[in-house]
Amino acid sequence: MLSPSDREKIAEAVAKAEASTSGELVCVLARSVSNYREVPLAWAALAALVVTPLAVAFGVRPSALLNLADRGWTVGHAAALDATLGSAFAAYAAVQALAFVVVGLIVLIPPVRRLLTPGALKRHRVHRAAFTHFAAIGLTAEDAPTGIVIFACEQDRRVEVVAGEAIHKKCGEEAWREAVRSVQAGMKSGAEAGGFVKAIEICGDALARHFPVTAENPNRLPDRPVEI
């Protein structure tokens, strides 16, 4: 996802920012965080439960939906079928099943699935992935260094900045929002590295103001971006 020169630019920006603070900065770029397998099922169920009743409400008969006349049924047979409650239910259920399968297969197509995935679900999955990475590198431990994770998901075009509670209390939210906007702008223009570098500068300045460099300033986490 990133070229070698992009990785170097990000690593240099992280090293420069960390030279002025006791905090640590970690950049993560993920291709995707979820397959959203429940989305095709949700849209298929919606089509079966909503579209079919609406069609019947507007006068479409179950026998017509199944094209029974094209299968050798006469008009009399079709009318008799509609008049028979059990057969009508069977036809209705068959149409629902057809709608479920067709819509489910369409939404399984990756671009369609991403388009029809609710934004709230994308935000939740990206936030969860970002916090999982934050915890995985040990920034939630009591003796952990002051740290920030800038997490971006390429496919979902979502960005999260995760920081420890002490950082949030001192730095507030505006710096993180600005950092998120910078990464998103870079992703939108195809300049992911530039977006990360800008976000690193923003977060580094916030950390330097509230968590200045100490006498001992070990580099505990790698400067190079993580790609997953």
PyMOL commands that set and color helices and strands:
alter all, ss='L'
color gray80, all
select helices_A, chain A and resi 4-18+38-57+62-65+68-71+75-83+85-107+110-116+119-136+165-171+174-189+192-210
alter helices_A, ss='H'
color red, helices_A
select strands_A, chain A and resi 24-30+147-153+158-163+226-227
alter strands_A, ss='S'
color yellow, strands_A
deselect
rebuild
show_as cartoon
